[in-house]
């Protein structure tokens, strides 16, 4: 009769399993497990902090660059305002000199200057009509605009010199229109429209001149024919 190996079922020892659990769950093992878990959590936190710091650094650099651009733009915008007090003072002084030196104070000064220039350039000054308007009435800068329509005659060259003299004269004349009739040689006629301004401290505008006047022969000083 052959021998047969009889396999017996393994009996689980419940007491041994309990002993192994007690060995694994000792206070020391639990302590080291807690330390490892804390270390892992710290590592995760450090990684997250590093990522956040890198992102914040990038944003800070962009923000700083944007602020520098804004500062530069503000400096450029403020450049014209630097020394504004001095500029205003200089502008005021320049305006005062212009009023004092280049604006006439009376109609006789205007007529006399036109006659002087016509005589100097060898041009006959004929009829001159005047019209007046107030500019900035009731203010410290109040002026009287004087519009003149003058008829002149002479050679072409002297008439051109007269126009140039009017533009460069110490009295402020603004030429509005020029109408020339005749040839470039010989006697020609010139109709000239120009404007100037009377200062408020000048002689009052005569009522008889408001519609127009003829310059007296003594005032024009031009050549007779």
ZADO-1210 file (C-alpha; in nm, 4 decimals, padded with zeros to 6 digits):
<atoms>
<atom x="00.0000" y="00.0000" z="00.0000" code="UNK" pos="1"/>
<atom x="00.1530" y="00.3305" z="-00.1130" code="UNK" pos="2"/>
<atom x="00.2171" y="00.5974" z="00.1331" code="UNK" pos="3"/>
<atom x="00.0028" y="00.8984" z="00.0893" code="UNK" pos="4"/>
<atom x="00.0924" y="01.2424" z="00.2137" code="UNK" pos="5"/>
<atom x="-00.1843" y="01.3801" z="00.4098" code="UNK" pos="6"/>
<atom x="-00.2080" y="01.7631" z="00.3889" code="UNK" pos="7"/>
<atom x="-00.3467" y="01.9143" z="00.6940" code="UNK" pos="8"/>
<atom x="-00.5089" y="02.2571" z="00.6819" code="UNK" pos="9"/>
<atom x="-00.2998" y="02.5405" z="00.8264" code="UNK" pos="10"/>
<atom x="-00.4364" y="02.6673" z="01.1412" code="UNK" pos="11"/>
<atom x="-00.4166" y="03.0453" z="01.1691" code="UNK" pos="12"/>
<atom x="-00.2792" y="03.1462" z="01.4983" code="UNK" pos="13"/>
<atom x="-00.4840" y="03.4455" z="01.6047" code="UNK" pos="14"/>
<atom x="-00.2558" y="03.5188" z="01.8917" code="UNK" pos="15"/>
<atom x="00.0474" y="03.5590" z="01.6552" code="UNK" pos="16"/>
<atom x="-00.1324" y="03.8067" z="01.4343" code="UNK" pos="17"/>
<atom x="-00.2219" y="04.0123" z="01.7339" code="UNK" pos="18"/>
<atom x="00.1387" y="04.0077" z="01.8485" code="UNK" pos="19"/>
<atom x="00.2624" y="04.1352" z="01.5093" code="UNK" pos="20"/>
<atom x="00.0108" y="04.4180" z="01.5148" code="UNK" pos="21"/>
<atom x="00.1220" y="04.5142" z="01.8605" code="UNK" pos="22"/>
<atom x="00.4847" y="04.5215" z="01.7393" code="UNK" pos="23"/>
<atom x="00.4015" y="04.7456" z="01.4376" code="UNK" pos="24"/>
<atom x="00.1789" y="04.9820" z="01.6311" code="UNK" pos="25"/>
<atom x="00.4268" y="05.0698" z="01.8964" code="UNK" pos="26"/>
<atom x="00.4500" y="05.4382" z="02.0009" code="UNK" pos="27"/>
<atom x="00.7946" y="05.4638" z="01.8407" code="UNK" pos="28"/>
<atom x="00.6734" y="05.3380" z="01.5044" code="UNK" pos="29"/>
<atom x="00.3736" y="05.5697" z="01.5171" code="UNK" pos="30"/>
<atom x="00.6070" y="05.8589" z="01.6015" code="UNK" pos="31"/>
<atom x="00.8301" y="05.7933" z="01.3012" code="UNK" pos="32"/>
<atom x="00.5290" y="05.7568" z="01.0774" code="UNK" pos="33"/>
<atom x="00.4021" y="06.0963" z="01.1931" code="UNK" pos="34"/>
<atom x="00.7454" y="06.2485" z="01.1367" code="UNK" pos="35"/>
<atom x="00.7523" y="06.1143" z="00.7800" code="UNK" pos="36"/>
<atom x="00.4040" y="06.2438" z="00.7083" code="UNK" pos="37"/>
<atom x="00.4969" y="06.5893" z="00.8395" code="UNK" pos="38"/>
<atom x="00.8145" y="06.5883" z="00.6303" code="UNK" pos="39"/>
<atom x="00.6134" y="06.5023" z="00.3203" code="UNK" pos="40"/>
<atom x="00.3639" y="06.7787" z="00.3918" code="UNK" pos="41"/>
<atom x="00.6476" y="07.0273" z="00.4468" code="UNK" pos="42"/>
<atom x="00.8024" y="06.9275" z="00.1164" code="UNK" pos="43"/>
<atom x="00.4717" y="06.9826" z="-00.0626" code="UNK" pos="44"/>
<atom x="00.4326" y="07.3208" z="00.1066" code="UNK" pos="45"/>
<atom x="00.7877" y="07.4241" z="00.0145" code="UNK" pos="46"/>
<atom x="00.7295" y="07.3295" z="-00.3494" code="UNK" pos="47"/>
<atom x="00.4083" y="07.5294" z="-00.3582" code="UNK" pos="48"/>
<atom x="00.5794" y="07.8285" z="-00.1946" code="UNK" pos="49"/>
<atom x="00.8581" y="07.8110" z="-00.4501" code="UNK" pos="50"/>
<atom x="00.6093" y="07.8095" z="-00.7368" code="UNK" pos="51"/>
<atom x="00.4179" y="08.0994" z="-00.5852" code="UNK" pos="52"/>
<atom x="00.7376" y="08.3006" z="-00.5263" code="UNK" pos="53"/>
<atom x="00.8489" y="08.2468" z="-00.8849" code="UNK" pos="54"/>
<atom x="00.5103" y="08.3587" z="-01.0178" code="UNK" pos="55"/>
<atom x="00.5069" y="08.6574" z="-00.7816" code="UNK" pos="56"/>
<atom x="00.8588" y="08.7538" z="-00.8886" code="UNK" pos="57"/>
<atom x="00.7526" y="08.7511" z="-01.2536" code="UNK" pos="58"/>
<atom x="00.4473" y="08.9637" z="-01.1797" code="UNK" pos="59"/>
<atom x="00.6562" y="09.2036" z="-00.9697" code="UNK" pos="60"/>
<atom x="00.9016" y="09.2525" z="-01.2554" code="UNK" pos="61"/>
<atom x="00.6171" y="09.3226" z="-01.4980" code="UNK" pos="62"/>
<atom x="00.4530" y="09.5591" z="-01.2520" code="UNK" pos="63"/>
<atom x="00.7818" y="09.7419" z="-01.1939" code="UNK" pos="64"/>
<atom x="00.8399" y="09.7757" z="-01.5677" code="UNK" pos="65"/>
<atom x="00.4867" y="09.9115" z="-01.6127" code="UNK" pos="66"/>
<atom x="00.5383" y="10.1605" z="-01.3288" code="UNK" pos="67"/>
<atom x="00.8677" y="10.2755" z="-01.4827" code="UNK" pos="68"/>
<atom x="00.6939" y="10.3324" z="-01.8163" code="UNK" pos="69"/>
<atom x="00.4174" y="10.5317" z="-01.6452" code="UNK" pos="70"/>
<atom x="00.6757" y="10.7357" z="-01.4536" code="UNK" pos="71"/>
<atom x="00.8632" y="10.8152" z="-01.7749" code="UNK" pos="72"/>
<atom x="00.5406" y="10.9201" z="-01.9461" code="UNK" pos="73"/>
<atom x="00.4528" y="11.1420" z="-01.6490" code="UNK" pos="74"/>
<atom x="00.7974" y="11.3030" z="-01.6633" code="UNK" pos="75"/>
<atom x="00.7596" y="11.3706" z="-02.0365" code="UNK" pos="76"/>
<atom x="00.4121" y="11.5168" z="-01.9831" code="UNK" pos="77"/>
<atom x="00.5402" y="11.7389" z="-01.7012" code="UNK" pos="78"/>
<atom x="00.8386" y="11.8664" z="-01.9014" code="UNK" pos="79"/>
<atom x="00.6549" y="12.1653" z="-02.0584" code="UNK" pos="80"/>
<atom x="00.5317" y="12.2697" z="-01.7124" code="UNK" pos="81"/>
<atom x="00.8804" y="12.3002" z="-01.5633" code="UNK" pos="82"/>
<atom x="00.9693" y="12.6599" z="-01.5010" code="UNK" pos="83"/>
<atom x="00.6149" y="12.7625" z="-01.5894" code="UNK" pos="84"/>
<atom x="00.6242" y="13.0596" z="-01.3522" code="UNK" pos="85"/>
<atom x="00.9295" y="13.1980" z="-01.5280" code="UNK" pos="86"/>
<atom x="00.7780" y="13.1325" z="-01.8700" code="UNK" pos="87"/>
<atom x="00.4573" y="13.3121" z="-01.7728" code="UNK" pos="88"/>
<atom x="00.6555" y="13.6059" z="-01.6426" code="UNK" pos="89"/>
<atom x="00.8611" y="13.6230" z="-01.9632" code="UNK" pos="90"/>
<atom x="00.5473" y="13.5964" z="-02.1768" code="UNK" pos="91"/>
<atom x="00.3838" y="13.8760" z="-01.9778" code="UNK" pos="92"/>
<atom x="00.6900" y="14.0971" z="-02.0163" code="UNK" pos="93"/>
<atom x="00.6992" y="14.0224" z="-02.3900" code="UNK" pos="94"/>
<atom x="00.3313" y="14.1092" z="-02.4282" code="UNK" pos="95"/>
<atom x="00.3820" y="14.4326" z="-02.2349" code="UNK" pos="96"/>
<atom x="00.6762" y="14.5293" z="-02.4580" code="UNK" pos="97"/>
<atom x="00.4724" y="14.4478" z="-02.7687" code="UNK" pos="98"/>
<atom x="00.1827" y="14.6656" z="-02.6483" code="UNK" pos="99"/>
<atom x="00.4188" y="14.9483" z="-02.5561" code="UNK" pos="100"/>
<atom x="00.6559" y="14.9432" z="-02.8536" code="UNK" pos="101"/>
<atom x="00.4480" y="14.8290" z="-03.1512" code="UNK" pos="102"/>
<atom x="00.0868" y="14.9367" z="-03.0968" code="UNK" pos="103"/>
<atom x="00.0031" y="15.3000" z="-03.1720" code="UNK" pos="104"/>
<atom x="-00.1782" y="15.5228" z="-02.9260" code="UNK" pos="105"/>
<atom x="-00.3581" y="15.7535" z="-03.1695" code="UNK" pos="106"/>
<atom x="-00.4926" y="15.7756" z="-03.5225" code="UNK" pos="107"/>
<atom x="-00.2471" y="16.0532" z="-03.6037" code="UNK" pos="108"/>
<atom x="00.0380" y="15.8119" z="-03.5308" code="UNK" pos="109"/>
<atom x="-00.1058" y="15.5608" z="-03.7805" code="UNK" pos="110"/>
<atom x="-00.1599" y="15.8237" z="-04.0518" code="UNK" pos="111"/>
<atom x="00.1821" y="15.9755" z="-03.9881" code="UNK" pos="112"/>
<atom x="00.3572" y="15.6377" z="-04.0121" code="UNK" pos="113"/>
<atom x="00.1818" y="15.5520" z="-04.3390" code="UNK" pos="114"/>
<atom x="00.2829" y="15.8894" z="-04.4840" code="UNK" pos="115"/>
<atom x="00.6418" y="15.8515" z="-04.3629" code="UNK" pos="116"/>
<atom x="00.6803" y="15.5088" z="-04.5232" code="UNK" pos="117"/>
<atom x="00.5202" y="15.6265" z="-04.8491" code="UNK" pos="118"/>
<atom x="00.7563" y="15.9230" z="-04.8661" code="UNK" pos="119"/>
<atom x="01.0609" y="15.7091" z="-04.7843" code="UNK" pos="120"/>
<atom x="00.9826" y="15.4599" z="-05.0617" code="UNK" pos="121"/>
<atom x="00.8788" y="15.7248" z="-05.3176" code="UNK" pos="122"/>
<atom x="00.5094" y="15.6240" z="-05.3320" code="UNK" pos="123"/>
<atom x="00.2062" y="15.8537" z="-05.3463" code="UNK" pos="124"/>
<atom x="-00.0482" y="15.7790" z="-05.0721" code="UNK" pos="125"/>
<atom x="-00.4014" y="15.8680" z="-05.1819" code="UNK" pos="126"/>
<atom x="-00.7303" y="15.8048" z="-05.0082" code="UNK" pos="127"/>
<atom x="-00.7360" y="15.5961" z="-04.6872" code="UNK" pos="128"/>
<atom x="-01.0609" y="15.4844" z="-04.5255" code="UNK" pos="129"/>
<atom x="-01.0822" y="15.3590" z="-04.1683" code="UNK" pos="130"/>
<atom x="-01.3158" y="15.1283" z="-03.9781" code="UNK" pos="131"/>
<atom x="-01.2999" y="15.0424" z="-03.6083" code="UNK" pos="132"/>
<atom x="-01.4023" y="14.7550" z="-03.3817" code="UNK" pos="133"/>
<atom x="-01.3448" y="14.6904" z="-03.0129" code="UNK" pos="134"/>
<atom x="-01.1381" y="14.3869" z="-02.9152" code="UNK" pos="135"/>
<atom x="-01.1827" y="14.2296" z="-02.5679" code="UNK" pos="136"/>
<atom x="-01.3940" y="14.5206" z="-02.4412" code="UNK" pos="137"/>
<atom x="-01.4026" y="14.5784" z="-02.0669" code="UNK" pos="138"/>
<atom x="-01.0755" y="14.3932" z="-01.9984" code="UNK" pos="139"/>
<atom x="-00.7198" y="14.5038" z="-01.9316" code="UNK" pos="140"/>
<atom x="-00.6305" y="14.3918" z="-02.2834" code="UNK" pos="141"/>
<atom x="-00.8980" y="14.6010" z="-02.4521" code="UNK" pos="142"/>
<atom x="-00.7897" y="14.7308" z="-02.7910" code="UNK" pos="143"/>
<atom x="-00.9446" y="14.9078" z="-03.0888" code="UNK" pos="144"/>
<atom x="-00.8973" y="14.7259" z="-03.4183" code="UNK" pos="145"/>
<atom x="-00.8263" y="14.9710" z="-03.7010" code="UNK" pos="146"/>
<atom x="-00.8990" y="14.8432" z="-04.0528" code="UNK" pos="147"/>
<atom x="-00.7587" y="15.0539" z="-04.3370" code="UNK" pos="148"/>
<atom x="-00.8313" y="15.0543" z="-04.7091" code="UNK" pos="149"/>
<atom x="-00.5601" y="15.2598" z="-04.8807" code="UNK" pos="150"/>
<atom x="-00.5018" y="15.3631" z="-05.2407" code="UNK" pos="151"/>
<atom x="-00.1416" y="15.4172" z="-05.3516" code="UNK" pos="152"/>
<atom x="00.0346" y="15.4871" z="-05.6780" code="UNK" pos="153"/>
<atom x="00.3914" y="15.4783" z="-05.8000" code="UNK" pos="154"/>
<atom x="00.6431" y="15.2638" z="-05.9824" code="UNK" pos="155"/>
<atom x="00.6276" y="14.8883" z="-05.9352" code="UNK" pos="156"/>
<atom x="00.9587" y="14.8620" z="-05.7490" code="UNK" pos="157"/>
<atom x="00.8836" y="15.1330" z="-05.4881" code="UNK" pos="158"/>
<atom x="00.5377" y="14.9831" z="-05.4241" code="UNK" pos="159"/>
<atom x="00.6948" y="14.6425" z="-05.3531" code="UNK" pos="160"/>
<atom x="00.9429" y="14.8111" z="-05.1169" code="UNK" pos="161"/>
<atom x="00.6539" y="14.9837" z="-04.9388" code="UNK" pos="162"/>
<atom x="00.4798" y="14.6509" z="-04.8749" code="UNK" pos="163"/>
<atom x="00.8030" y="14.5122" z="-04.7332" code="UNK" pos="164"/>
<atom x="00.8459" y="14.8233" z="-04.5165" code="UNK" pos="165"/>
<atom x="00.4939" y="14.7877" z="-04.3757" code="UNK" pos="166"/>
<atom x="00.5621" y="14.4261" z="-04.2782" code="UNK" pos="167"/>
<atom x="00.8862" y="14.5231" z="-04.1002" code="UNK" pos="168"/>
<atom x="00.7734" y="14.8522" z="-03.9471" code="UNK" pos="169"/>
<atom x="00.7875" y="14.9211" z="-03.5748" code="UNK" pos="170"/>
<atom x="00.4124" y="14.9885" z="-03.5876" code="UNK" pos="171"/>
<atom x="00.2270" y="14.6589" z="-03.6056" code="UNK" pos="172"/>
<atom x="00.0645" y="14.6427" z="-03.9507" code="UNK" pos="173"/>
<atom x="-00.1066" y="14.3268" z="-04.0809" code="UNK" pos="174"/>
<atom x="-00.1550" y="14.3248" z="-04.4581" code="UNK" pos="175"/>
<atom x="-00.4863" y="14.1592" z="-04.5433" code="UNK" pos="176"/>
<atom x="-00.5110" y="14.2066" z="-04.9212" code="UNK" pos="177"/>
<atom x="-00.3125" y="14.3579" z="-05.2084" code="UNK" pos="178"/>
<atom x="-00.4628" y="14.4530" z="-05.5465" code="UNK" pos="179"/>
<atom x="-00.2244" y="14.5788" z="-05.8127" code="UNK" pos="180"/>
<atom x="-00.3351" y="14.7327" z="-06.1439" code="UNK" pos="181"/>
<atom x="-00.0992" y="14.8276" z="-06.4254" code="UNK" pos="182"/>
<atom x="00.2244" y="14.6962" z="-06.5690" code="UNK" pos="183"/>
<atom x="00.5443" y="14.6055" z="-06.3876" code="UNK" pos="184"/>
<atom x="00.7063" y="14.9068" z="-06.5490" code="UNK" pos="185"/>
<atom x="00.5883" y="15.2661" z="-06.5238" code="UNK" pos="186"/>
<atom x="00.3196" y="15.4089" z="-06.2954" code="UNK" pos="187"/>
<atom x="00.0830" y="15.1559" z="-06.1379" code="UNK" pos="188"/>
<atom x="-00.1942" y="15.1732" z="-05.8774" code="UNK" pos="189"/>
<atom x="-00.2104" y="14.9675" z="-05.5609" code="UNK" pos="190"/>
<atom x="-00.5059" y="14.9061" z="-05.3335" code="UNK" pos="191"/>
<atom x="-00.3931" y="14.7887" z="-04.9917" code="UNK" pos="192"/>
<atom x="-00.6056" y="14.6562" z="-04.7046" code="UNK" pos="193"/>
<atom x="-00.4296" y="14.6380" z="-04.3700" code="UNK" pos="194"/>
<atom x="-00.5037" y="14.6275" z="-03.9987" code="UNK" pos="195"/>
<atom x="-00.3466" y="14.7562" z="-03.6794" code="UNK" pos="196"/>
<atom x="-00.4636" y="14.8106" z="-03.3191" code="UNK" pos="197"/>
<atom x="-00.4899" y="15.1138" z="-03.0934" code="UNK" pos="198"/>
<atom x="-00.3926" y="15.0852" z="-02.7295" code="UNK" pos="199"/>
<atom x="-00.6674" y="15.1781" z="-02.4794" code="UNK" pos="200"/>
<atom x="-00.4609" y="15.4678" z="-02.3440" code="UNK" pos="201"/>
<atom x="-00.4526" y="15.6274" z="-02.6879" code="UNK" pos="202"/>
<atom x="-00.6588" y="15.9130" z="-02.8211" code="UNK" pos="203"/>
<atom x="-01.0276" y="15.8324" z="-02.8600" code="UNK" pos="204"/>
<atom x="-01.1389" y="15.7361" z="-03.2098" code="UNK" pos="205"/>
<atom x="-01.2913" y="16.0408" z="-03.3823" code="UNK" pos="206"/>
<atom x="-01.6540" y="15.9835" z="-03.4779" code="UNK" pos="207"/>
<atom x="-01.5937" y="16.1528" z="-03.8128" code="UNK" pos="208"/>
<atom x="-01.3298" y="15.8898" z="-03.9038" code="UNK" pos="209"/>
<atom x="-01.5362" y="15.5838" z="-03.8185" code="UNK" pos="210"/>
<atom x="-01.6862" y="15.5633" z="-04.1667" code="UNK" pos="211"/>
<atom x="-01.3776" y="15.6727" z="-04.3612" code="UNK" pos="212"/>
<atom x="-01.1532" y="15.9690" z="-04.4287" code="UNK" pos="213"/>
<atom x="-00.9147" y="16.1086" z="-04.6854" code="UNK" pos="214"/>
<atom x="-00.5546" y="16.1455" z="-04.5676" code="UNK" pos="215"/>
<atom x="-00.4552" y="16.5133" z="-04.5861" code="UNK" pos="216"/>
<atom x="-00.1859" y="16.6051" z="-04.8336" code="UNK" pos="217"/>
<atom x="00.0432" y="16.7143" z="-04.5486" code="UNK" pos="218"/>
<atom x="00.0180" y="16.3691" z="-04.3942" code="UNK" pos="219"/>
<atom x="00.0815" y="16.1532" z="-04.6985" code="UNK" pos="220"/>
<atom x="00.4114" y="16.3150" z="-04.7927" code="UNK" pos="221"/>
<atom x="00.4099" y="16.1390" z="-05.1286" code="UNK" pos="222"/>
<atom x="00.5093" y="16.2654" z="-05.4659" code="UNK" pos="223"/>
<atom x="00.2596" y="16.4765" z="-05.6474" code="UNK" pos="224"/>
<atom x="00.1889" y="16.4458" z="-06.0141" code="UNK" pos="225"/>
</atoms>
